[in-house]
């Protein structure tokens, strides 16, 4: 249950972005409605252009939902360095989609495609199951594919991020190592996706004829699949062929409705007799009545202490669903925390749609109240008002059904829906130190016994006088830069050197512990060991260094010169390097240069000129400047 709760919490990270985006989209849709604003809102006008531009920006989060979940899962589930885990996930997810694109480009016929490279992605079309993700033409796997890849990345990150590689491979440690592993895992995953996913899509498409010929039951199956398949992206194969394609009528039901709206408005016959197939456009009923019932149920089950917070979250989300037909802000709040409720929602939605169709309520009801009013109620009210009153009555009954069902199930199974989280969850779940201690207790061994980075971090932290003595800590390419509260509490240099530090540079309360290229991993472990992370500023400023001995030497030398930012120029002359620096006070003493173990024989400092003599010469000067 704890793992499920952590998963749900991780999934909630991107969901928080949906509410404002939905509200803005709803406002923009309202402002471009010609039924309300007349010709001023017609396409081509400045008014339309301004609101359409705002809508394009507001709708961004809905266009990149899979990518948001690729980033969100590592942020919530990575045991350390969640930012790096998110970066790794984006790179690996993009690699997976690029591989799918390459496979279908080179072996399209083997997977049932023709002219894949020339196919264009068209709006409101199934596009043979293809889509564009961050500019990549690939199979539409929606958030299912995103979560599979992100889950793999989280596993790799938690298991291998701290892996110690040989020194000559040091540049491939950390995030680079995870991306390398992920790249090779994505190869078979991309092949399997190309082989199996189109078959799943074809199976869904084959249901179209059955649903069209099955009356009320066909509507129920249609509505259930349209809703329950949203997380997979396969719901596009349900509604798009009916709404925009030829599954019901040539050109799609939406186009047919608008083309015949004037004729329909003048007829006194029941709307179901005039447009029986428009029952397939009724999947917006759950977007209005369902969202209201769900919102009330979620609020009713929230803890008393969190009702205000829950209301602030739910009210704009529910209104977005009801008015604009954008339901993700509400649905995604419980999809991952309580998947059972998702199936209950799909079942109730299908039942409501089927009942509406059975009693004669049909029309262009695929969106929210704004669309309902402008595309149905206003133009058809004179002759169809009884039908619409019946629609509202049935809808309100289902609001109550939704409310009772959600409230009962949430309380019965104690689902951790919004407002039911532990009182302190918003503050913190578990510190890294607590997590590591718990894991160590489970395994019967301390982290220090198995992790060399943790060993060094513990030793350095102790030698620096403990976490309470650290005021600020950063890193550069090869060294920890620490500001301590009391320099008298710092241990002798020998204690640092006994734990693989090359040397220690002292400037009063400012110290530099020369660690080497492992410094990012060591700093990461120190961050995890600190008791109060808010009290200590820690950050990492790394420089790109390759794995050659010359570059490693140049990195050590550059840091002793006050980092690359302090070096104006470096010129090699026989066995010497003459460096011009901005601030000579930042340059280490000659004894530190000699202790680096890189062959320094002598160092002369004359103003801003530093002359370094080596026992052997290499391309160090050029690498310092690089």
C-alpha positions as MATLAB code, in Angstrom:
seq = 'XXXXXXXXXXXXXXXXXXXXXXXXXXXXXXXXXXXXXXXXXXXXXXXXXXXXXXXXXXXXXXXXXXXXXXXXXXXXXXXXXXXXXXXXXXXXXXXXXXXXXXXXXXXXXXXXXXXXXXXXXXXXXXXXXXXXXXXXXXXXXXXXXXXXXXXXXXXXXXXXXXXXXXXXXXXXXXXXXXXXXXXXXXXXXXXXXXXXXXXXXXXXXXXXXXXXXXXXXXXXXXXXXXXXXXXXXXXXXXXXXXXXXXXXXXXXXXXXXXXXXXXXXXXXXXXXXXXXXXXXXXXXXXXXXXXXXXXXXXXXXXXXXXXXXXXXXXXXXXXXXXXXXXXXXXXXXXXXXXXXXXXXXXXXXXXXXXXXXXXXXXXXXXXXXXXXXXXXXXXXXXXXXXXXXXXXXXXXXXXXXXXXXXXXXXXXXXXXXXXXXXXXXXXXXXXXXXXXXXXXXXXXXXXXXXXXXXXXXXXXXXXXXXXXXXXXXXXXXXXXXXXXXXXXXXXXXXXXXXXXXXXXXXXXXXXXXXXXXXXXXXXXXXXXXXXXXXXXXXXXXXXXXXXXXXXXXXXXXXXXXXXXXXXXXXXXXXXXXXXXXXXXXXXXXXXXXXXXXXXXXXXXXXXXXXXXXXXXXXXXXXXXXX';
ca = [
       0.000    0.000    0.000;
       2.879    2.369    0.832;
       4.427    1.822   -2.603;
       1.059    2.441   -4.272;
       0.651    5.660   -2.306;
       4.123    6.826   -3.342;
       3.286    6.004   -6.955;
       0.041    7.963   -6.744;
       1.828   10.909   -5.174;
       4.435   10.848   -7.943;
       1.735   10.853  -10.591;
       0.053   13.815   -8.952;
       3.043   16.054   -9.719;
       2.073   16.773  -13.358;
      -1.668   16.699  -12.571;
      -1.313   19.953  -10.635;
      -0.457   21.680  -13.921;
      -3.742   20.738  -15.574;
      -6.153   22.913  -13.598;
      -4.981   26.372  -14.620;
      -4.378   25.201  -18.187;
      -7.949   23.885  -18.310;
      -9.432   27.100  -16.958;
      -7.545   29.205  -19.494;
      -8.572   26.885  -22.318;
     -12.233   27.097  -21.273;
     -12.106   30.896  -21.211;
     -10.491   30.991  -24.658;
     -13.095   28.604  -26.088;
     -15.849   30.792  -24.650;
     -14.335   33.952  -26.104;
     -14.136   32.461  -29.617;
     -17.742   31.203  -29.646;
     -19.647   32.919  -32.465;
     -22.999   32.012  -30.887;
     -22.102   34.358  -28.023;
     -19.852   37.047  -29.541;
     -21.096   37.010  -33.117;
     -18.882   37.884  -36.069;
     -16.284   39.436  -33.765;
     -15.277   35.895  -32.775;
     -15.096   34.582  -36.346;
     -11.813   33.042  -37.554;
      -9.561   35.664  -39.116;
     -10.468   38.524  -36.784;
      -7.981   40.040  -34.347;
     -10.254   39.056  -31.465;
     -10.169   35.432  -32.588;
      -6.419   35.555  -33.166;
      -5.632   36.839  -29.676;
      -7.755   34.221  -27.911;
      -6.569   31.448  -30.224;
      -2.966   32.341  -29.383;
      -3.708   32.218  -25.653;
      -5.498   28.907  -26.115;
      -2.512   27.423  -27.940;
      -0.263   28.331  -25.021;
      -2.721   27.187  -22.352;
      -3.279   23.840  -24.065;
       0.443   23.038  -24.013;
       0.266   20.743  -20.991;
      -2.449   18.649  -22.643;
      -0.373   18.282  -25.798;
       2.603   16.910  -23.857;
       0.849   14.791  -21.220;
       3.046   11.703  -21.868;
       6.195   13.795  -21.468;
       4.912   15.283  -18.210;
       4.461   11.803  -16.751;
       7.896   10.749  -18.003;
       9.306   13.587  -15.904;
       6.861   13.263  -12.995;
       7.508    9.612  -12.128;
      11.263   10.001  -11.488;
      10.715   13.207   -9.522;
       8.438   11.333   -7.144;
      10.107    7.920   -7.003;
      13.848    8.491   -7.386;
      15.530    7.805   -4.056;
      18.147   10.451   -4.731;
      18.950   13.131   -7.310;
      15.373   13.304   -8.669;
      16.272   16.140  -11.013;
      18.928   14.027  -12.699;
      16.530   11.088  -12.830;
      13.990   13.269  -14.639;
      16.639   14.353  -17.140;
      17.634   10.734  -17.715;
      13.989    9.790  -18.286;
      13.482   12.470  -20.936;
      16.585   11.374  -22.848;
      15.727    7.667  -22.678;
      12.060    8.276  -23.567;
      13.110   10.321  -26.588;
      15.583    7.575  -27.558;
      12.818    4.972  -27.400;
      10.563    7.018  -29.681;
      13.397    7.803  -32.090;
      14.115    4.064  -32.291;
      10.459    3.325  -33.029;
      10.570    5.935  -35.777;
      13.756    4.435  -37.243;
      12.406    0.871  -37.103;
       9.174    1.818  -38.867;
      11.113    3.873  -41.418;
      13.481    1.050  -42.340;
      11.198   -1.992  -41.948;
       7.729   -0.506  -42.377;
       6.205   -3.424  -44.299;
       7.186   -5.904  -41.600;
       4.960   -3.994  -39.182;
       2.044   -3.293  -41.507;
       2.863    0.268  -42.600;
       3.269    1.785  -46.053;
       5.129    5.014  -46.844;
       5.757    5.630  -43.150;
       8.363    8.317  -43.822;
       5.908   10.324  -45.956;
       2.902   10.000  -43.653;
       1.780   13.275  -42.091;
       0.156   13.539  -38.673;
      -3.269   15.142  -39.171;
      -5.406   16.582  -36.384;
      -8.610   14.708  -35.492;
      -7.476   11.528  -37.207;
      -6.313    8.136  -35.963;
      -3.223    8.552  -38.203;
      -2.875    4.743  -38.310;
      -2.011    4.844  -34.619;
       0.804    7.377  -35.001;
       1.402   10.670  -33.243;
       4.040   13.352  -32.776;
       5.853   13.363  -29.440;
       8.378   16.176  -28.932;
       8.683   16.370  -32.692;
       9.130   12.628  -33.229;
       6.691   10.681  -35.403;
       6.064    7.518  -33.418;
       3.407    5.083  -32.237;
       0.769    6.623  -29.979;
       1.312    4.794  -26.690;
       0.103    7.772  -24.602;
       0.902    7.651  -20.893;
       1.141    3.848  -20.898;
       4.355    4.010  -22.896;
       5.506    6.992  -20.870;
       5.028    5.171  -17.565;
       6.704    1.984  -18.794;
       9.808    3.867  -19.889;
       9.824    6.118  -16.824;
       9.436    3.072  -14.578;
      12.461    1.441  -16.203;
      14.454    4.643  -15.734;
      13.502    4.898  -12.056;
      14.614    1.295  -11.512;
      17.913    1.884  -13.302;
      18.513    5.147  -11.465;
      17.826    3.750   -8.006;
      19.962    0.680   -8.661;
      22.920    1.963  -10.674;
      23.230    5.739  -10.201;
      25.895    5.252   -7.515;
      27.825    2.567   -9.381;
      31.557    3.176   -9.133;
      33.339    2.772  -12.470;
      37.102    2.544  -13.008;
      38.819    5.922  -12.853;
      39.462    5.964  -16.584;
      35.693    5.626  -17.116;
      34.845    8.191  -14.445;
      33.128   10.544  -16.883;
      30.477    7.863  -17.566;
      29.342    7.588  -13.941;
      26.021    8.838  -12.608;
      23.474   10.059  -15.150;
      25.647    9.136  -18.125;
      25.739    5.513  -16.976;
      21.947    5.404  -16.573;
      21.401    6.822  -20.065;
      23.853    4.291  -21.525;
      22.048    1.379  -19.851;
      18.660    2.792  -20.812;
      19.676    3.178  -24.440;
      20.417   -0.528  -24.803;
      17.246   -1.550  -22.946;
      15.170    0.640  -25.277;
      16.304   -1.355  -28.330;
      14.285   -4.535  -27.577;
      11.474   -2.457  -26.056;
      11.160   -0.440  -29.275;
      11.064   -3.628  -31.372;
       8.391   -5.187  -29.149;
       6.357   -1.977  -29.250;
       6.446   -1.888  -33.055;
       5.363   -5.525  -33.188;
       2.580   -5.644  -30.599;
       1.112   -2.144  -30.247;
      -0.324   -1.854  -33.799;
      -2.094   -5.193  -33.265;
      -3.734   -3.837  -30.130;
      -4.803   -0.748  -32.059;
      -6.253   -2.878  -34.883;
      -8.234   -4.949  -32.396;
      -9.831   -1.823  -30.979;
     -10.699   -0.571  -34.478;
     -12.416   -3.876  -35.302;
     -15.035   -3.139  -32.636;
     -16.488   -0.202  -34.585;
     -18.933   -2.222  -36.674;
     -20.180   -4.139  -33.641;
     -20.804   -0.966  -31.634;
     -22.683    0.710  -34.489;
     -25.038   -2.258  -34.966;
     -25.724   -3.009  -31.297;
     -28.058   -0.187  -30.294;
     -28.098    0.725  -26.604;
     -25.528   -1.945  -25.748;
     -23.253   -0.670  -28.504;
     -23.433    2.813  -26.998;
     -22.561    1.347  -23.589;
     -19.516   -0.509  -24.948;
     -18.456    2.571  -26.923;
     -18.694    4.893  -23.917;
     -17.014    2.428  -21.555;
     -14.038    1.879  -23.871;
     -13.755    5.578  -24.701;
     -13.350    6.379  -21.028;
     -11.420    3.378  -19.671;
      -8.807    3.456  -22.456;
      -7.788    7.100  -21.940;
      -4.572    6.213  -20.051;
      -3.463    4.007  -22.958;
      -4.200    6.464  -25.758;
      -6.278    3.758  -27.455;
      -9.471    5.731  -26.827;
      -8.622    7.659  -29.995;
      -9.494    4.511  -31.938;
     -12.915    4.546  -30.295;
     -14.275    8.054  -30.766;
     -12.278    9.568  -33.648;
     -13.584    7.177  -36.362;
     -17.117    8.117  -35.299;
     -16.611   11.800  -34.614;
     -14.326   12.684  -37.503;
     -14.154    9.545  -39.643;
     -16.513    7.373  -41.685;
     -17.417    4.815  -38.981;
     -20.949    6.258  -38.670;
     -21.413    8.718  -41.554;
     -19.171   10.017  -44.289;
     -17.056   12.888  -42.986;
     -17.779   12.172  -39.326;
     -20.669   12.882  -36.971;
     -19.443   16.302  -35.880;
     -19.294   17.653  -39.426;
     -22.677   16.073  -40.227;
     -24.278   17.724  -37.183;
     -23.104   21.233  -38.048;
     -24.015   20.776  -41.714;
     -27.583   19.852  -40.777;
     -28.036   22.004  -37.663;
     -30.441   24.480  -39.274;
     -32.614   21.679  -40.649;
     -32.617   19.898  -37.303;
     -33.610   23.127  -35.539;
     -36.678   23.543  -37.711;
     -38.018   20.015  -37.286;
     -40.554   19.064  -34.618;
     -39.724   15.364  -34.749;
     -37.839   13.786  -31.809;
     -34.138   14.419  -32.157;
     -33.340   10.704  -31.898;
     -35.436   10.008  -34.996;
     -33.604   12.762  -36.863;
     -30.083   11.809  -35.780;
     -29.956    8.356  -34.140;
     -26.207    7.932  -34.659;
     -25.504   11.072  -32.632;
     -25.733    8.845  -29.574;
     -22.036    8.222  -30.197;
     -21.410   11.907  -29.463;
     -22.847   11.703  -25.953;
     -19.612   10.946  -24.135;
     -19.646   14.479  -22.755;
     -22.387   13.616  -20.250;
     -19.793   12.275  -17.834;
     -17.715   15.400  -18.363;
     -20.486   17.503  -16.844;
     -22.556   15.371  -14.497;
     -19.832   12.836  -13.748;
     -17.245   15.477  -12.862;
     -19.690   17.207  -10.500;
     -20.506   13.957   -8.696;
     -16.858   12.909   -8.472;
     -15.817   16.317   -7.176;
     -18.467   16.228   -4.456;
     -17.419   12.700   -3.485;
     -13.750   13.630   -3.244;
     -14.536   16.697   -1.162;
     -16.870   14.809    1.181;
     -14.192   12.214    1.967;
     -11.390   14.726    2.551;
     -10.137   15.102    6.104;
     -11.718   18.048    7.970;
      -8.307   19.680    8.304;
      -7.771   19.502    4.536;
     -11.216   20.423    3.202;
     -10.259   23.994    2.320;
      -7.125   22.817    0.537;
      -9.115   20.116   -1.283;
     -11.848   22.550   -2.299;
      -9.259   24.937   -3.712;
      -7.944   22.077   -5.847;
     -11.278   20.593   -6.925;
     -13.459   23.619   -7.667;
     -11.457   24.943  -10.640;
     -10.770   21.399  -11.849;
     -14.454   20.404  -11.774;
     -15.537   23.642  -13.452;
     -12.933   23.085  -16.166;
     -14.399   19.658  -16.877;
     -18.003   20.854  -16.776;
     -17.612   23.932  -18.956;
     -14.722   23.042  -21.287;
     -14.978   19.238  -21.301;
     -11.349   18.885  -20.175;
     -11.537   16.202  -17.506;
      -7.884   15.355  -16.864;
      -7.553   17.754  -13.895;
     -10.198   15.746  -12.009;
      -9.691   12.250  -13.410;
      -5.937   12.178  -12.968;
      -6.292   13.080   -9.283;
      -7.622    9.577   -8.592;
      -6.464    7.519  -11.582;
      -3.168    6.540   -9.977;
      -4.109    6.835   -6.307;
      -7.168    4.588   -6.719;
      -7.290    2.799  -10.111;
     -10.470    0.954   -9.065;
     -12.312    4.276   -9.143;
     -11.275    4.710  -12.768;
     -13.141    1.555  -13.769;
     -16.135    2.592  -11.650;
     -16.096    5.947  -13.428;
     -15.992    4.257  -16.844;
     -18.853    1.920  -15.856;
     -21.083    4.744  -14.599;
     -20.254    6.909  -17.615;
     -21.192    4.123  -20.026;
     -24.417    3.426  -18.135;
     -25.413    7.102  -18.158;
     -24.676    7.448  -21.883;
     -26.665    4.305  -22.684;
     -29.675    5.491  -20.655;
     -29.543    8.924  -22.288;
     -29.569    7.276  -25.707;
     -32.376    4.902  -24.724;
     -34.691    7.777  -23.718;
     -33.882    9.829  -26.817;
     -31.182   12.273  -25.684;
     -28.723   12.564  -28.578;
     -26.772   15.392  -30.155;
     -23.368   17.046  -30.202;
     -22.656   16.471  -26.512;
     -19.009   15.445  -26.742;
     -17.715   18.512  -24.903;
     -18.716   20.630  -21.927;
     -21.526   23.043  -21.111;
     -20.184   25.737  -23.424;
     -20.509   23.394  -26.393;
     -23.813   21.969  -25.169;
     -25.391   25.413  -25.054;
     -24.038   26.759  -28.345;
     -24.366   23.565  -30.395;
     -27.557   22.035  -28.977;
     -29.666   23.920  -26.465;
     -29.691   27.364  -28.097;
     -30.358   26.313  -31.733;
     -32.740   23.419  -30.910;
     -34.477   24.482  -27.686;
     -37.769   25.552  -29.287;
     -38.689   22.033  -30.380;
     -36.451   19.834  -28.206;
     -36.743   21.497  -24.779;
     -38.522   18.503  -23.237;
     -35.638   16.264  -24.277;
     -33.128   18.615  -22.743;
     -35.027   18.875  -19.457;
     -35.042   15.070  -19.369;
     -31.300   15.144  -20.034;
     -30.713   17.456  -17.070;
     -32.933   15.324  -14.797;
     -31.120   12.089  -15.660;
     -27.794   13.852  -15.303;
     -28.609   15.108  -11.809;
     -29.618   11.589  -10.782;
     -26.203   10.387  -11.927;
     -24.532   13.196   -9.993;
     -26.014   11.604   -6.871;
     -25.023    8.095   -8.016;
     -21.455    9.212   -8.691;
     -21.285   10.970   -5.343;
     -22.574    7.989   -3.355;
     -20.408    5.469   -5.238;
     -17.187    7.432   -4.885;
     -17.790    8.354   -1.261;
     -18.609    4.760   -0.309;
     -15.642    3.208   -2.120;
     -13.123    5.782   -0.908;
     -14.157    5.279    2.711;
     -14.579    1.505    2.360;
     -11.103    0.900    0.940;
      -9.426    3.956    2.468;
      -8.146    5.230   -0.875;
      -5.646    8.069   -0.528;
      -7.479   10.525   -2.758;
      -6.927   14.317   -2.551;
      -7.475   15.526    0.991;
      -6.870   12.108    2.560;
      -3.087   12.137    2.620;
      -1.254   11.834    5.958;
      -1.215   15.146    7.802;
       2.526   15.588    7.301;
       2.802   14.226    3.765;
       2.890   17.640    2.148;
       5.889   18.505    4.324;
       7.928   15.366    3.752;
       7.528   11.642    3.269;
      10.889   10.324    4.432;
      14.336   11.842    4.543;
      17.167   10.237    2.630;
      18.896    9.477    5.880;
      15.797    7.727    7.243;
      15.355    5.820    4.002;
      18.953    4.616    3.931;
      18.814    3.640    7.583;
      15.650    1.637    6.990;
      17.109   -0.098    3.945;
      20.315   -0.843    5.794;
      18.326   -2.374    8.653;
      16.401   -4.547    6.176;
      19.606   -5.827    4.603;
      21.465   -6.127    7.900;
      24.312   -3.952    6.683;
      25.086   -0.257    6.740;
      25.320    1.717    3.473;
      28.915    2.587    4.303;
      29.822   -1.087    4.233;
      28.879   -1.405    0.579;
      29.050    2.073   -0.981;
      32.478    3.717   -1.355;
      30.910    7.128   -1.975;
      28.963    6.907    1.268;
      32.133    5.868    3.101;
      33.959    8.935    1.874;
      30.969   11.217    2.487;
      30.687   10.068    6.105;
      34.428   10.500    6.622;
      34.529   13.985    5.084;
      31.437   15.086    6.973;
      33.001   13.948   10.231;
      36.343   15.561    9.404;
      34.591   18.854    8.666;
      33.198   18.914   12.188;
      29.796   17.383   11.491;
      26.737   18.710    9.696;
      26.193   21.462   12.285;
      29.562   22.961   11.396;
      28.825   23.281    7.679;
      27.434   26.615    6.527;
      27.639   26.141    2.767;
      28.941   23.477    0.409;
      29.405   23.469   -3.354;
      31.638   21.631   -5.774;
      33.587   22.305   -8.925;
      35.199   19.795  -11.247;
      37.433   18.095   -8.685;
      36.914   19.536   -5.217;
      34.379   20.226   -2.502;
      34.226   23.905   -1.595;
      33.049   24.247    1.990;
      32.364   27.157    4.307;
      32.367   26.096    7.964;
      31.096   27.872   11.050;
      34.171   27.044   13.170;
      37.446   26.130   11.468;
      38.880   24.823   14.752;
      36.503   21.859   14.548;
      37.973   20.720   11.223;
      40.181   17.629   11.480;
      43.834   17.555   10.327;
      44.448   17.102    6.600;
      45.668   13.567    7.234;
      42.141   12.461    8.078;
      40.892   13.667    4.695;
      43.829   12.085    2.871;
      43.204    8.784    4.655;
      39.869    8.722    2.828;
      41.235    9.317   -0.676;
      41.304   13.122   -0.632;
      44.284   14.447   -2.578;
      44.746   17.468   -0.325;
      42.924   20.207    1.586;
      43.252   23.941    0.921;
      42.537   26.243    3.882;
      41.403   29.879    3.661;
      40.133   30.533    7.159;
      36.574   29.250    7.328;
      36.646   28.421    3.612;
      38.073   25.010    2.756;
      38.592   23.097   -0.454;
      38.750   19.321   -0.213;
      40.388   18.006   -3.379;
      38.408   14.848   -4.124;
      38.918   14.204   -7.827;
      36.392   13.481  -10.567;
      34.169   11.590   -8.110;
      33.152   14.853   -6.455;
      29.525   14.916   -7.782;
      28.809   11.480   -6.318;
      30.479   12.301   -3.006;
      28.571   15.577   -2.694;
      25.340   13.743   -3.468;
      25.995   11.351   -0.572;
      26.855   14.204    1.780;
      23.581   15.906    0.883;
      21.751   12.716    1.752;
      23.488   12.424    5.122;
      22.846   15.960    6.286;
      20.178   16.030    8.964;
      18.675   19.398    8.025;
      19.034   20.134    4.352;
      17.340   23.522    4.669;
      20.081   24.741    6.990;
      22.901   23.998    4.573;
      23.190   25.333    1.052;
      24.537   22.673   -1.257;
      24.978   22.815   -4.997;
      27.053   21.249   -7.711;
      28.862   23.169  -10.427;
      30.484   20.630  -12.691;
      32.728   21.092  -15.692;
      32.721   18.740  -18.667;
      35.764   16.492  -18.327;
      36.538   13.473  -20.471;
      38.220   10.343  -19.165;
      41.741   10.858  -20.504;
      44.596   11.299  -17.981;
      45.471   14.657  -19.574;
      41.965   16.007  -19.024;
      41.838   14.736  -15.451;
      45.187   16.424  -14.795;
      43.938   19.628  -16.418;
      40.839   19.590  -14.214;
      42.909   19.312  -11.028;
      45.256   22.026  -12.235;
      42.421   24.323  -13.308;
      40.828   24.110   -9.883;
      44.167   24.915   -8.208;
      44.328   28.021  -10.389;
      40.989   29.139   -8.950;
      38.802   27.222  -11.478;
      38.535   27.906  -15.183;
      36.666   31.154  -14.563;
      39.826   32.602  -12.993;
      42.122   31.627  -15.888;
      42.539   34.185  -18.672;
      44.999   32.179  -20.748;
      47.400   29.250  -20.535;
      50.444   28.773  -22.759;
      52.696   25.685  -22.881;
      56.449   26.334  -23.073;
      58.589   23.168  -23.040;
      57.975   21.618  -19.603;
      56.115   24.621  -18.215;
      52.641   26.125  -18.358;
      52.362   29.895  -18.025;
      48.888   30.903  -16.918;
      47.380   34.384  -16.650;
      44.786   34.639  -13.858;
      42.250   37.277  -12.880;
      42.737   37.010   -9.112;
      46.040   35.586   -7.817;
      44.595   35.266   -4.298;
      42.479   32.357   -5.551;
      45.543   30.372   -6.659;
      46.644   27.520   -4.389;
      50.069   27.525   -2.697;
      52.878   25.670   -4.457;
      52.661   22.860   -1.911;
      49.103   22.096   -3.017;
      50.116   21.933   -6.685;
      52.890   19.497   -5.811;
      50.537   17.323   -3.752;
      48.155   16.758   -6.655;
      50.219   13.872   -7.970;
      50.329   15.192  -11.535;
      54.077   15.788  -11.818;
      54.357   19.451  -10.729;
      57.989   20.262   -9.788;
      57.715   23.969   -9.066;
      55.238   26.876   -9.055;
      56.151   30.561   -9.283;
      53.529   33.297   -8.786;
      54.385   36.780  -10.063;
      51.384   39.076   -9.887;
      48.743   37.599  -12.190;
      51.233   35.270  -13.889;
      51.563   31.707  -12.621;
      54.411   29.573  -13.990;
      54.058   25.831  -13.403;
      56.967   23.495  -14.128;
      56.309   19.791  -14.829;
      58.530   16.747  -14.885;
      56.861   15.826  -18.214;
      54.933   17.874  -20.732;
      51.565   17.199  -22.380;
      48.629   19.043  -23.880;
      47.583   20.383  -20.474;
      47.543   24.075  -21.402;
      45.014   23.608  -24.202;
      42.832   21.466  -21.979;
      42.858   24.069  -19.193;
      41.530   26.660  -21.624;
      38.939   24.190  -22.939;
];
